Amino acid sequence: MNWLDLAQYKARMDEHAAAVAVTPGICPFCSDPQWQLAALEHLSDFTPSRFLIAERDGVWLVLTELSQGKLQSFESTWYFASPIAGPPDSAVALSFDAMQSWRREKGEPIAICISGLVAGGEIDTALRNLIPDDIAAYEVDTTGVMIIDLTDGPEAWLSRRSKKFRRTMHAAREEILGLEIVDASHEEPDQLWHRILEIQQASYKWREGMDIFQFSEYAEFYRDLLYRLHSSGALRLLFAQRDGVDLAHIFGGVLGVTYRGLQMSYREEARDLALGNRLQWENILARADEGVTRYDLGMPAPYKYRWADREELHRAVVLRCE
């Protein structure tokens, strides 16, 4: 087992990312180091001081200490992130071994939270089956995600929607005079962030004080994530424009066959143009063209049930070793 400090981990985080990408039964995009490190740096309501970062034969366990002997993934705002990556049995075994090593070496109890697990998925099942007698466990329900299945393509997905929804989407796809959908994914990130903020600040959510970017820690998290995704080539960002003016955006990223939606907004003046529907459809087409089969809409919201094929339930398991 190799123990790493944070600097050593950052130097090897591409290895962790590769393990995450092929780990079954976790939330893939949010378990990637790009999401986790952005969350660690901007969303932690405590100052991380001690870490438990272990790697063995390409299997990873990445935790930070919340308080003495209590550890969790780098992202614990929504508990989307899994701290373990690798083949399920090996990843679970590494977690148990690392806990027992910590207990012996530090002489203190340890409790870790394994989050970001798909309920009934491979890691979840391995945990249930392999917990040793000297480790106690209890389950915690966490926020799930809404998934569009693009395995058979956008038209097959659309055929599974209601007749009313299909009519709505047909209307959203009609030509709007002067409207352009522009892919800005590879443009300069400072300017992209400025353009996103301009749209957010002209939205009804901003006017009503409900926009997530009005909270500095979340704005910094998403800004950091945009830069990380841009640097790695994983940023996906479309703007709807008319006469050169940005009216709406849809912002997300890709990891393998997964697309994760992050934010979408429009100027209040463009409300009647149904740009949310138009951008979502254009994005679905573009992502399917590049091989995305799992289109993650993020946490449940009433409107997402019309779009999603399923709600993927997540849970966390807290393990404790006295």
C-alpha positions in Angstrom: 0.0 0.0 0.0 1.4 3.4 -1.0 0.5 6.4 1.3 0.5 9.8 -0.3 0.3 13.3 0.9 -1.8 15.9 -0.9 1.0 17.2 -3.1 2.0 13.6 -4.1 -1.6 12.9 -4.9 -2.0 15.9 -7.1 1.1 14.7 -9.0 -0.6 11.4 -9.6 -4.2 12.4 -9.9 -4.3 11.4 -13.6 -3.9 7.8 -12.4 -6.7 8.3 -10.0 -8.9 9.7 -12.8 -8.2 6.7 -15.0 -9.3 4.4 -12.2 -12.4 6.4 -11.6 -13.4 6.2 -15.3 -13.6 2.4 -15.2 -15.0 1.9 -11.7 -18.6 0.5 -11.8 -21.3 1.6 -9.5 -20.1 5.1 -8.6 -21.0 8.6 -9.8 -18.2 8.9 -12.4 -17.9 12.6 -13.2 -18.2 13.7 -9.6 -15.7 11.2 -8.4 -13.1 12.5 -10.8 -10.2 14.6 -9.3 -11.3 17.7 -11.2 -14.6 17.8 -9.3 -13.2 16.6 -6.0 -10.3 19.1 -5.9 -12.4 22.0 -6.8 -14.8 21.1 -4.0 -12.0 20.6 -1.5 -10.6 24.0 -2.2 -13.9 26.0 -2.3 -16.8 24.1 -0.6 -15.2 22.7 2.5 -16.7 24.3 5.7 -13.6 23.2 7.6 -9.8 23.5 7.0 -8.5 20.2 5.7 -5.4 19.3 7.7 -5.0 15.5 7.6 -5.6 13.2 4.7 -5.8 9.5 4.2 -4.8 8.9 0.6 -3.8 5.3 -0.3 -3.0 3.5 -3.6 -2.4 -0.1 -4.2 -2.1 -1.8 -7.6 -4.1 1.0 -9.3 -6.8 1.0 -6.7 -7.4 4.3 -4.8 -8.8 5.6 -1.5 -8.9 9.4 -1.2 -10.2 11.0 2.0 -9.8 14.1 4.1 -10.3 14.5 7.8 -13.4 16.4 8.9 -12.6 16.1 12.6 -10.4 13.8 14.6 -10.7 10.3 13.2 -13.7 11.1 11.0 -12.9 11.1 7.3 -14.9 11.7 4.1 -14.4 12.3 0.3 -13.0 15.6 -0.8 -16.5 16.6 -1.9 -19.1 16.3 0.8 -21.6 19.1 -0.1 -23.8 16.7 -2.1 -21.9 13.5 -1.4 -21.8 12.8 -5.1 -18.1 11.8 -5.0 -16.8 8.3 -4.2 -13.5 8.2 -2.3 -12.7 4.7 -3.7 -11.9 3.7 -7.2 -10.9 0.4 -8.8 -12.4 -3.1 -9.1 -15.1 -3.3 -6.4 -13.7 -6.1 -4.3 -10.1 -4.6 -4.4 -11.4 -1.1 -3.7 -13.4 -2.2 -0.7 -10.5 -4.3 0.6 -8.2 -1.3 0.4 -10.6 0.7 2.4 -10.7 -1.8 5.2 -6.9 -2.3 5.2 -6.3 1.5 5.3 -8.7 1.9 8.2 -7.0 -0.8 10.2 -3.5 0.6 9.5 -4.6 4.1 10.6 -6.1 2.6 13.8 -2.9 0.8 14.6 -0.5 3.6 13.8 -2.4 6.5 15.3 -3.9 4.6 18.2 -7.3 6.2 17.7 -10.7 5.1 16.3 -11.4 5.9 12.7 -14.7 6.4 10.8 -14.8 6.9 7.1 -17.7 7.8 4.8 -17.8 5.9 1.5 -20.2 8.1 -0.6 -21.2 8.5 -4.2 -22.4 4.9 -4.5 -25.1 3.8 -6.8 -27.6 2.0 -4.6 -27.4 -1.7 -5.4 -24.4 -1.1 -7.7 -21.2 -3.1 -7.7 -19.3 -1.2 -5.0 -22.4 -1.0 -2.8 -22.8 -4.8 -3.1 -19.2 -5.5 -2.4 -19.3 -3.4 0.8 -22.4 -5.3 2.0 -20.7 -8.6 1.4 -17.2 -8.0 2.6 -17.4 -6.0 5.8 -15.2 -7.7 8.5 -16.4 -8.3 12.0 -14.2 -5.6 13.5 -15.7 -2.8 11.4 -19.2 -1.5 12.1 -21.2 0.0 9.3 -24.4 2.0 8.8 -26.1 3.4 5.7 -26.9 7.0 4.8 -29.2 8.0 2.0 -27.8 10.8 -0.2 -28.8 12.9 -3.2 -29.2 10.9 -6.4 -29.1 12.1 -10.0 -31.4 12.1 -13.0 -30.1 10.2 -16.1 -30.9 10.4 -19.8 -30.0 7.2 -21.5 -28.5 7.9 -25.0 -27.3 4.3 -25.7 -29.7 4.1 -28.7 -29.4 7.8 -29.6 -31.4 11.0 -29.2 -34.4 10.0 -31.3 -34.9 6.8 -29.3 -34.7 8.8 -26.1 -37.2 11.3 -27.5 -39.6 8.4 -28.5 -39.8 7.4 -24.8 -41.1 10.8 -23.8 -44.8 11.7 -23.5 -46.7 13.0 -26.5 -46.9 16.4 -24.9 -43.2 16.5 -24.3 -42.5 15.6 -27.9 -44.7 18.4 -29.1 -42.9 20.8 -26.8 -39.5 19.7 -28.2 -40.7 20.0 -31.8 -41.7 23.6 -31.1 -38.3 24.3 -29.4 -36.5 23.0 -32.5 -38.3 25.4 -34.9 -36.1 28.1 -36.4 -35.9 31.4 -34.5 -34.9 34.3 -36.7 -31.3 35.4 -36.1 -30.7 32.8 -33.3 -27.4 30.9 -33.4 -26.2 28.0 -31.1 -22.5 28.5 -30.7 -20.0 25.9 -29.2 -17.6 28.0 -27.1 -16.0 25.0 -25.3 -12.5 25.8 -26.5 -12.5 29.6 -26.2 -10.5 31.5 -23.5 -11.8 30.6 -20.0 -11.7 34.0 -18.4 -13.9 35.4 -21.2 -16.2 32.3 -20.9 -16.7 32.8 -17.2 -17.5 36.5 -17.7 -20.1 35.6 -20.4 -21.7 33.0 -18.1 -21.9 35.5 -15.3 -23.5 38.1 -17.5 -26.3 35.7 -18.4 -26.8 34.6 -14.8 -27.0 38.2 -13.6 -29.7 38.9 -16.1 -31.8 35.9 -15.1 -34.9 35.8 -12.9 -33.1 33.7 -10.3 -30.5 36.4 -9.8 -33.2 39.0 -9.5 -34.9 36.9 -6.8 -31.7 36.2 -5.0 -31.8 32.5 -5.8 -28.9 32.1 -8.2 -26.2 29.7 -6.9 -23.5 32.0 -8.3 -24.6 34.7 -5.8 -23.0 32.5 -3.1 -19.2 33.2 -3.4 -18.1 29.7 -2.4 -20.3 28.1 -5.2 -19.2 30.7 -7.7 -15.6 29.9 -7.0 -16.2 26.2 -7.2 -17.8 26.4 -10.6 -15.2 28.9 -11.9 -12.4 26.6 -10.8 -14.2 23.6 -12.3 -14.6 25.5 -15.6 -10.9 26.1 -15.7 -10.0 22.6 -14.9 -12.4 21.2 -17.5 -11.1 23.6 -20.1 -7.5 22.7 -19.4 -8.2 18.9 -19.7 -10.4 19.4 -22.9 -13.5 18.1 -21.0 -15.4 21.4 -21.0 -18.7 21.5 -22.9 -20.3 24.9 -23.2 -22.9 26.2 -25.7 -24.4 29.7 -26.0 -27.6 30.8 -27.7 -26.9 34.1 -29.4 -28.9 36.6 -31.4 -27.3 39.6 -33.1 -24.1 38.7 -31.3 -25.6 38.9 -27.8 -25.5 35.9 -25.5 -29.0 35.0 -24.4 -28.5 31.7 -22.7 -25.9 29.0 -21.9 -25.6 25.4 -21.0 -22.4 24.4 -19.2 -21.1 20.9 -18.4 -18.3 18.5 -18.9 -17.5 15.0 -20.1 -15.8 12.0 -18.7 -15.6 9.0 -21.0 -19.2 8.2 -22.0 -20.7 10.4 -19.3 -21.8 14.0 -19.7 -22.6 15.9 -16.5 -24.7 19.0 -16.7 -23.5 21.8 -14.3 -25.5 25.0 -14.9 -27.9 26.3 -17.5 -29.5 29.8 -17.5 -31.1 32.4 -19.8 -31.7 36.1 -19.8 -35.1 37.0 -18.5 -35.7 39.1 -21.6 -35.5 35.8 -23.7 -37.9 33.8 -21.5 -40.5 33.4 -24.3 -37.9 31.8 -26.7 -37.8 28.5 -24.7 -34.0 28.5 -25.0 -33.6 26.1 -22.1 -35.4 23.4 -24.2 -33.5 24.4 -27.3 -30.1 24.3 -25.7 -30.7 21.0 -23.9 -31.8 19.4 -27.2 -28.8 20.8 -29.1 -26.5 19.6 -26.3 -28.0 16.1 -26.4 -27.4 15.9 -30.1 -23.8 17.1 -29.8 -22.9 14.8 -26.9 -24.5 11.8 -28.6 -22.4 12.6 -31.7 -19.2 12.3 -29.6 -20.2 9.0 -28.0 -21.9 10.0 -24.7 -24.4 7.4 -23.6 -25.0 8.6 -20.0 -26.3 12.2 -19.8 -26.4 13.2 -16.2 -28.8 16.0 -15.4 -27.6 16.3 -11.8 -29.8 16.2 -8.7 -33.6 15.7 -8.9 -35.8 18.7 -9.7 -39.4 18.6 -10.9 -38.7 19.5 -14.5 -36.0 16.9 -14.9 -38.5 14.0 -14.5 -39.9 14.9 -17.9 -36.4 14.6 -19.4 -34.9 11.7 -17.5 -35.2 8.0 -18.2 -34.5 7.1 -14.6 -33.6 8.5 -11.2 -30.3 6.9 -10.0 -30.4 6.6 -6.3 -27.2 7.1 -4.3 -26.2 6.2 -0.8 -23.2 6.4 1.5 -21.8 3.9 4.0 -20.1 5.0 7.2 -17.5 2.5 8.4 -16.1 2.6 11.9 -13.2 0.8 13.4 -12.6 1.1 17.2 
